[in-house]
Amino acid sequence: MLEDNDKAVLLKLARETLEAYFVNGKMPPCQTPGAALLEPKGAFVSLHRGTELRGCIGQLMPDYELYRVVQHCVLSAALEDTRFISVTQNELKNLTIEISVLTPFNHIQSIEEIEVGRHGLYMVRGIHRGLLLPQVATQYNWDRKTFLEQTCLKSGLPESAWKDPRTTIHTFEAEVFSEPQIPAGPK
């Protein structure tokens, strides 16, 4: 679990990263990251304009320090999410940033292990893979079966692929926080 101060630092850094990109194309440094932000972790960054999703990109594997993952993901969500046109500088003031810090994946043996609202799902079969964050199931009021089916579809698989023994299902949890829940501090 991150302290509120660490969450505020990440949100402020994400906001500053977006703003700096449009001014000079460079990532700003993270001023004195706490120990928790130096740990390698997977994370997703979602951008919202009101209730509308404007971009969401994540890094599943904890290959880099959390603060670097957030910087990379916020830019990718703004500029590389192929579901949306790229964010413009004029939109920045209207965007809300949401960060989801992921726990390690847990390969499950039974779907009974899945707790909707607590767990996200990561599904793999062959070259197909897909992930849905825990908050997605809650947002759409899905039950376990619907969550599994939707993760299959996100993976490019038939909605019943979760029943196939060749399909690997992993759960994970996410610590989710956003502006303005955690004040990002003064600019």
N, C-alpha and C positions, 0 to 999 in steps of 0.2 A: 504494500500500500504506500502510495505517495503522500507526503505531507502537503497541506494546502499551499505552503510556500513553493514547493516543487511544482505543483500544478500551475500556480500563478506564473512561475518562471517559464514553464513550457508554453503556456498560452501567449505570454508576452513575446517570447522568442518566435513563435509561429507567426504572430501578427507582424513583428518587425521583419521577419524573413520575407513575407509577401511584399511589404512596403518597400524594402530595400531592393528587391528584384526589379520592381518597376522604376526605381530611381537610377540604380547603377548596375543592375544585373549580378550583384554579389550577395553572398550570404553573410549576415552579420555574425560576429563572434558571440558565443554564449558567455555572458559575464558571470564568472564564478559559479559554474554548475555544481550543485550539491552532489554528494556521493551517489544518491539514487539516480540522478540524471546521467551519471557516467557508466552505469550498468548497461550491458547489452540487453536490449528488449525489443520485441516486435511491437508495432503500433500502427494504428490507422488514424488518419486525419480526415474529417468530413467538413465540408464547407456548406453552410446553409444560407439562403436568402429568404428570410421569414421561415415558413415551414417547408419550403422547397429545397431539395438537395441540389447543390450546385457543383459538387465534385467530392469524390471519396477515393482515396488511394492509401494502401497500407503496405507495410513490409512485415511478412510473417515471421521470418527467422531473425533471431537476435544477433545479427552480424556486426552491429555498430552500437555506439553509445546511444542511449535513448534520446538525448537532445539532438543528435545528428539525424536519427531516424525521423524525428518530428519535422526537422527542417526540410529534409528531402521529401517527405510525404506531403507537407503543406504545399510545396511548389508543384509536385506532381498532381495533387488534387486540383489545383487551380489551372494547370496548363496541359495536363496529359490524360485526364479522364476522358476517354473517347466517347462517352455517352453524352458529353456536353461540349459546347464551344468554350474556348479558353476564357477564363476570367479576365476582365479588363481592370485597369487601374481605377477607373471611375466606380467600379462595383465594390471596391474594398471596404468602404465605410458602411455598406449595407450587408456585409457578410458576417456571419457568426462562425467561429471556429470551435469544433468539437474534437477532442482527442480521446482515443481509446487505447489504453496501454494493455497489451495482451500478456496473459500468463502462458507458460509452456503448454503445448498440446498434450492431450491425454487420449491415447488410442482406446476406444471403448469396445467391449465385447458384446454388450447388449444395449438396445435403444432405451431400456429402462433407466440407464445411467444418466440420460439427458434430462436436465431440469430447464424447462423453458423459462426464459427471463433471467436465468443465471448463466447458462452456457451459450456460447457461440458454437457453430459447427464448421468443420473443415472436412471436406470430402474429397477422396482421391480414388480414381480408377483409371489405370493406364495413363494416357496423356491428359485426361480430364481431371480438373481440380477446381474447387470453388469454395468460397467461404461466405458465411453470413454472420455478422456480429450479433451478440445477444440482444441488443436493443431493437433489432429488426423484428424479431418474433414478437416482442412486447408491443412495438409500435403498431403492428398489424393484427394483434390479438390472435396469433396462430397457436394451435395446439401442436403437440410433438410431431404428429404425422404430417401436418401441413408444413412445419418447419423443415422436416426431412425432405419432403417433396420439393420445396422451394430451393433448398440447397442443392439437390440433384439438378434441377433446372439451371441454377446458377453455374453449375459445374459442366454444363453442356451434355448432361445425361438425361435419359428418360426419368420421369418423376418417381418411378418405382425402383430405380437403381439402388436405393438404400437397402433393399432386401437381398441384393445380389452379394454372395460371399466374396466376390472379387473387389467390392467397393469397401474401402477403408474409411471409417468415420472416426474423427477426432473431436473432442470437446475442448474448450478453453474458456476462460473467463476474461472479462475486460473491465478495467477501471476506467469509467467514462466520466469526463468532465468537459465543461464548455464555458464560453463566455455567455452570459454574464454571471453564471453560477459562481465561478471563482474569479474575483476581480483580478484583471491582468496587471494592475498597478498603474502608476502614472506613466505617461508617454514622455 
